[in-house]
Amino acid sequence: MTSAAQAPAAPTKGLASRVARILPMPAGAGMARILVERNIMSYRHAWVALVTGFAEPVFYLFSLGIGLGSLVKVVTTDSGQTVPYAYFVAPALLAASAMNGAVFDSTFNVFFKLKFAKLYDSVLATPLGPRDVALGEISWSLIRGALYATAFLVVAWLVGTVHSWWALLALPAATLIGFAFSAVGMFGTTFMRSWVDFDYVTLAIQPMFLFSATFFPLSTYPGAVQWFVQAMPLYQGVALERGLMLGEVGPGLLVHVAYLAVLGLLGLVAAARRLERLLLS
């Protein structure tokens, strides 16, 4: 009777193990939060790094959105709405702020911990596993990106570039942007061999920042270039934030949400598998 009762459990156990291997989540309750707590504690004495992280988008907002905005005056968005230039630029810079916070933490910091501090080797001596590392570091990147986005949104509100209640959803949208970039950034970091390889990160981020319809409407680009721009992750974030902050809300925003969510999930799964291979081999 005992063996007969236990027989049906074998397929269930096998299915559970296969799901655990596919998903980046730990098989049990998960210990990733401990790594997040560790990062929070370590940044208690490095708060300046957090404060300066959103400085670049804020400077762009004042220099281009407000400074250049006094010359450009108004911009016609791709939906046909005419808005002051500062209103047009602010949502894009909010998306860029979320991207910067997530990418910085999931690339440079993760690489240092992985290759030099050997932090994750020590982590494996605890109940945490490689999947906890991936989930914990990406979660921390989300927190950092959300902090940058919150601070930037407050500044944008203070200077008068926020006029729609839909802007309240800009913070969850910024967190989604951070999720996509931190997951993909961490996956790319697992292939880095030296600090020189991070030139590729700059090579990807800087043009994306400048040409993702950040400072000009998509319609100003040549037709062939528009397809390329729309394929970039930051454009999806810029279009999402711009729609929310300008009140241009419609079903099309769900496409941007789906793009970023799928990109983030694929990056999370890929990063977890790569870390598992690197740390356990």
Contacts in CASP RR format, 6 or more apart in sequence:
PFRMAT RR
TARGET T0000
AUTHOR 0000-0000-0000
METHOD contacts of the structure
MODEL  1
MTSAAQAPAAPTKGLASRVARILPMPAGAGMARILVERNIMSYRHAWVAL
VTGFAEPVFYLFSLGIGLGSLVKVVTTDSGQTVPYAYFVAPALLAASAMN
GAVFDSTFNVFFKLKFAKLYDSVLATPLGPRDVALGEISWSLIRGALYAT
AFLVVAWLVGTVHSWWALLALPAATLIGFAFSAVGMFGTTFMRSWVDFDY
VTLAIQPMFLFSATFFPLSTYPGAVQWFVQAMPLYQGVALERGLMLGEVG
PGLLVHVAYLAVLGLLGLVAAARRLERLLLS
16 27 0 8 1.000
17 27 0 8 1.000
20 27 0 8 1.000
22 269 0 8 1.000
23 269 0 8 1.000
24 131 0 8 1.000
24 134 0 8 1.000
24 135 0 8 1.000
24 268 0 8 1.000
24 269 0 8 1.000
24 271 0 8 1.000
24 272 0 8 1.000
24 273 0 8 1.000
25 131 0 8 1.000
25 135 0 8 1.000
26 32 0 8 1.000
26 129 0 8 1.000
26 131 0 8 1.000
26 132 0 8 1.000
26 135 0 8 1.000
30 132 0 8 1.000
30 135 0 8 1.000
31 126 0 8 1.000
31 127 0 8 1.000
31 128 0 8 1.000
31 129 0 8 1.000
31 132 0 8 1.000
32 128 0 8 1.000
32 131 0 8 1.000
32 132 0 8 1.000
32 133 0 8 1.000
32 135 0 8 1.000
32 136 0 8 1.000
32 139 0 8 1.000
33 136 0 8 1.000
33 139 0 8 1.000
34 126 0 8 1.000
34 128 0 8 1.000
34 132 0 8 1.000
35 123 0 8 1.000
35 128 0 8 1.000
35 132 0 8 1.000
35 133 0 8 1.000
35 136 0 8 1.000
35 137 0 8 1.000
35 140 0 8 1.000
36 136 0 8 1.000
36 139 0 8 1.000
36 140 0 8 1.000
36 143 0 8 1.000
39 137 0 8 1.000
39 140 0 8 1.000
40 140 0 8 1.000
40 143 0 8 1.000
43 49 0 8 1.000
43 50 0 8 1.000
50 144 0 8 1.000
50 147 0 8 1.000
53 100 0 8 1.000
53 101 0 8 1.000
53 104 0 8 1.000
53 148 0 8 1.000
54 97 0 8 1.000
54 100 0 8 1.000
54 101 0 8 1.000
54 147 0 8 1.000
54 148 0 8 1.000
54 149 0 8 1.000
54 151 0 8 1.000
54 152 0 8 1.000
56 100 0 8 1.000
57 93 0 8 1.000
57 94 0 8 1.000
57 96 0 8 1.000
57 97 0 8 1.000
57 100 0 8 1.000
57 148 0 8 1.000
57 152 0 8 1.000
58 93 0 8 1.000
58 152 0 8 1.000
58 155 0 8 1.000
60 89 0 8 1.000
60 93 0 8 1.000
60 96 0 8 1.000
61 86 0 8 1.000
61 89 0 8 1.000
61 90 0 8 1.000
61 93 0 8 1.000
61 152 0 8 1.000
61 155 0 8 1.000
61 156 0 8 1.000
61 159 0 8 1.000
61 161 0 8 1.000
62 159 0 8 1.000
64 89 0 8 1.000
64 215 0 8 1.000
65 85 0 8 1.000
65 86 0 8 1.000
65 89 0 8 1.000
65 90 0 8 1.000
66 86 0 8 1.000
66 159 0 8 1.000
68 85 0 8 1.000
69 84 0 8 1.000
69 85 0 8 1.000
69 86 0 8 1.000
72 85 0 8 1.000
73 84 0 8 1.000
73 85 0 8 1.000
74 82 0 8 1.000
74 83 0 8 1.000
74 84 0 8 1.000
74 85 0 8 1.000
75 82 0 8 1.000
75 83 0 8 1.000
75 84 0 8 1.000
75 85 0 8 1.000
75 88 0 8 1.000
75 217 0 8 1.000
76 82 0 8 1.000
76 217 0 8 1.000
77 83 0 8 1.000
77 88 0 8 1.000
77 217 0 8 1.000
77 242 0 8 1.000
77 246 0 8 1.000
77 248 0 8 1.000
78 213 0 8 1.000
78 217 0 8 1.000
78 218 0 8 1.000
78 219 0 8 1.000
79 248 0 8 1.000
81 246 0 8 1.000
81 248 0 8 1.000
83 246 0 8 1.000
84 161 0 8 1.000
86 159 0 8 1.000
86 160 0 8 1.000
86 161 0 8 1.000
87 161 0 8 1.000
87 163 0 8 1.000
87 245 0 8 1.000
87 246 0 8 1.000
88 217 0 8 1.000
88 242 0 8 1.000
88 246 0 8 1.000
89 214 0 8 1.000
89 215 0 8 1.000
90 156 0 8 1.000
90 161 0 8 1.000
90 162 0 8 1.000
90 245 0 8 1.000
91 170 0 8 1.000
91 238 0 8 1.000
91 241 0 8 1.000
91 242 0 8 1.000
91 243 0 8 1.000
91 244 0 8 1.000
91 245 0 8 1.000
91 246 0 8 1.000
92 212 0 8 1.000
92 213 0 8 1.000
92 214 0 8 1.000
92 215 0 8 1.000
92 238 0 8 1.000
92 241 0 8 1.000
92 242 0 8 1.000
93 152 0 8 1.000
93 156 0 8 1.000
93 214 0 8 1.000
94 149 0 8 1.000
94 152 0 8 1.000
94 153 0 8 1.000
94 156 0 8 1.000
94 170 0 8 1.000
94 174 0 8 1.000
94 241 0 8 1.000
94 245 0 8 1.000
95 174 0 8 1.000
95 177 0 8 1.000
95 234 0 8 1.000
95 237 0 8 1.000
95 238 0 8 1.000
95 240 0 8 1.000
95 241 0 8 1.000
96 209 0 8 1.000
96 214 0 8 1.000
96 234 0 8 1.000
96 238 0 8 1.000
97 145 0 8 1.000
97 148 0 8 1.000
97 149 0 8 1.000
97 151 0 8 1.000
97 152 0 8 1.000
97 174 0 8 1.000
98 145 0 8 1.000
98 146 0 8 1.000
98 148 0 8 1.000
98 149 0 8 1.000
98 174 0 8 1.000
98 175 0 8 1.000
98 177 0 8 1.000
98 178 0 8 1.000
98 181 0 8 1.000
99 177 0 8 1.000
99 178 0 8 1.000
99 181 0 8 1.000
99 205 0 8 1.000
99 209 0 8 1.000
99 234 0 8 1.000
100 145 0 8 1.000
100 148 0 8 1.000
100 205 0 8 1.000
101 141 0 8 1.000
101 144 0 8 1.000
101 145 0 8 1.000
101 148 0 8 1.000
101 178 0 8 1.000
102 141 0 8 1.000
102 142 0 8 1.000
102 144 0 8 1.000
102 145 0 8 1.000
102 177 0 8 1.000
102 178 0 8 1.000
102 179 0 8 1.000
102 181 0 8 1.000
102 182 0 8 1.000
102 185 0 8 1.000
103 181 0 8 1.000
103 182 0 8 1.000
103 185 0 8 1.000
103 201 0 8 1.000
103 205 0 8 1.000
104 144 0 8 1.000
105 137 0 8 1.000
105 140 0 8 1.000
105 141 0 8 1.000
105 144 0 8 1.000
105 145 0 8 1.000
105 182 0 8 1.000
106 137 0 8 1.000
106 138 0 8 1.000
106 141 0 8 1.000
106 181 0 8 1.000
106 182 0 8 1.000
106 183 0 8 1.000
106 185 0 8 1.000
106 186 0 8 1.000
106 189 0 8 1.000
107 185 0 8 1.000
107 186 0 8 1.000
107 188 0 8 1.000
107 189 0 8 1.000
107 192 0 8 1.000
107 198 0 8 1.000
107 201 0 8 1.000
108 198 0 8 1.000
110 137 0 8 1.000
110 186 0 8 1.000
110 189 0 8 1.000
111 189 0 8 1.000
111 192 0 8 1.000
111 195 0 8 1.000
111 198 0 8 1.000
113 119 0 8 1.000
113 120 0 8 1.000
114 120 0 8 1.000
114 189 0 8 1.000
114 190 0 8 1.000
114 278 0 8 1.000
115 192 0 8 1.000
120 130 0 8 1.000
120 133 0 8 1.000
120 275 0 8 1.000
120 279 0 8 1.000
121 279 0 8 1.000
123 129 0 8 1.000
123 132 0 8 1.000
123 133 0 8 1.000
124 130 0 8 1.000
124 279 0 8 1.000
124 280 0 8 1.000
129 279 0 8 1.000
130 272 0 8 1.000
130 275 0 8 1.000
130 276 0 8 1.000
130 278 0 8 1.000
130 279 0 8 1.000
130 280 0 8 1.000
131 272 0 8 1.000
131 275 0 8 1.000
131 276 0 8 1.000
133 275 0 8 1.000
133 279 0 8 1.000
134 186 0 8 1.000
134 268 0 8 1.000
134 271 0 8 1.000
134 272 0 8 1.000
134 275 0 8 1.000
135 268 0 8 1.000
135 272 0 8 1.000
137 182 0 8 1.000
137 186 0 8 1.000
138 179 0 8 1.000
138 182 0 8 1.000
138 183 0 8 1.000
138 186 0 8 1.000
138 268 0 8 1.000
138 271 0 8 1.000
141 178 0 8 1.000
141 182 0 8 1.000
141 186 0 8 1.000
142 175 0 8 1.000
142 178 0 8 1.000
142 179 0 8 1.000
142 182 0 8 1.000
145 174 0 8 1.000
145 175 0 8 1.000
145 178 0 8 1.000
145 182 0 8 1.000
146 171 0 8 1.000
146 174 0 8 1.000
146 175 0 8 1.000
146 178 0 8 1.000
149 170 0 8 1.000
149 171 0 8 1.000
149 174 0 8 1.000
149 175 0 8 1.000
150 171 0 8 1.000
153 162 0 8 1.000
153 167 0 8 1.000
153 170 0 8 1.000
153 171 0 8 1.000
153 174 0 8 1.000
156 162 0 8 1.000
156 245 0 8 1.000
157 167 0 8 1.000
161 245 0 8 1.000
162 245 0 8 1.000
164 244 0 8 1.000
164 245 0 8 1.000
164 246 0 8 1.000
164 247 0 8 1.000
166 243 0 8 1.000
166 244 0 8 1.000
166 245 0 8 1.000
166 247 0 8 1.000
166 249 0 8 1.000
167 244 0 8 1.000
167 245 0 8 1.000
169 244 0 8 1.000
170 241 0 8 1.000
170 244 0 8 1.000
170 245 0 8 1.000
173 237 0 8 1.000
173 240 0 8 1.000
173 241 0 8 1.000
173 244 0 8 1.000
173 257 0 8 1.000
174 241 0 8 1.000
176 240 0 8 1.000
176 257 0 8 1.000
176 260 0 8 1.000
176 261 0 8 1.000
177 234 0 8 1.000
177 237 0 8 1.000
177 240 0 8 1.000
177 241 0 8 1.000
177 260 0 8 1.000
179 260 0 8 1.000
179 261 0 8 1.000
179 264 0 8 1.000
180 233 0 8 1.000
180 260 0 8 1.000
180 261 0 8 1.000
180 263 0 8 1.000
180 264 0 8 1.000
181 233 0 8 1.000
183 263 0 8 1.000
183 264 0 8 1.000
183 265 0 8 1.000
183 266 0 8 1.000
183 267 0 8 1.000
183 268 0 8 1.000
183 270 0 8 1.000
183 271 0 8 1.000
184 233 0 8 1.000
184 263 0 8 1.000
184 264 0 8 1.000
184 266 0 8 1.000
184 267 0 8 1.000
185 201 0 8 1.000
185 267 0 8 1.000
185 271 0 8 1.000
186 267 0 8 1.000
186 271 0 8 1.000
187 267 0 8 1.000
187 270 0 8 1.000
187 271 0 8 1.000
187 274 0 8 1.000
188 271 0 8 1.000
190 271 0 8 1.000
190 274 0 8 1.000
190 275 0 8 1.000
190 278 0 8 1.000
191 197 0 8 1.000
191 274 0 8 1.000
192 198 0 8 1.000
208 232 0 8 1.000
208 233 0 8 1.000
208 234 0 8 1.000
209 234 0 8 1.000
211 229 0 8 1.000
211 232 0 8 1.000
212 229 0 8 1.000
212 232 0 8 1.000
212 234 0 8 1.000
212 235 0 8 1.000
212 238 0 8 1.000
213 221 0 8 1.000
213 229 0 8 1.000
213 235 0 8 1.000
213 238 0 8 1.000
213 239 0 8 1.000
214 234 0 8 1.000
214 238 0 8 1.000
218 226 0 8 1.000
218 229 0 8 1.000
218 230 0 8 1.000
218 235 0 8 1.000
219 226 0 8 1.000
221 229 0 8 1.000
229 235 0 8 1.000
233 259 0 8 1.000
233 260 0 8 1.000
233 263 0 8 1.000
236 256 0 8 1.000
236 259 0 8 1.000
236 260 0 8 1.000
237 256 0 8 1.000
237 260 0 8 1.000
239 253 0 8 1.000
239 256 0 8 1.000
240 253 0 8 1.000
240 256 0 8 1.000
240 257 0 8 1.000
240 260 0 8 1.000
242 248 0 8 1.000
243 249 0 8 1.000
243 253 0 8 1.000
244 253 0 8 1.000
END
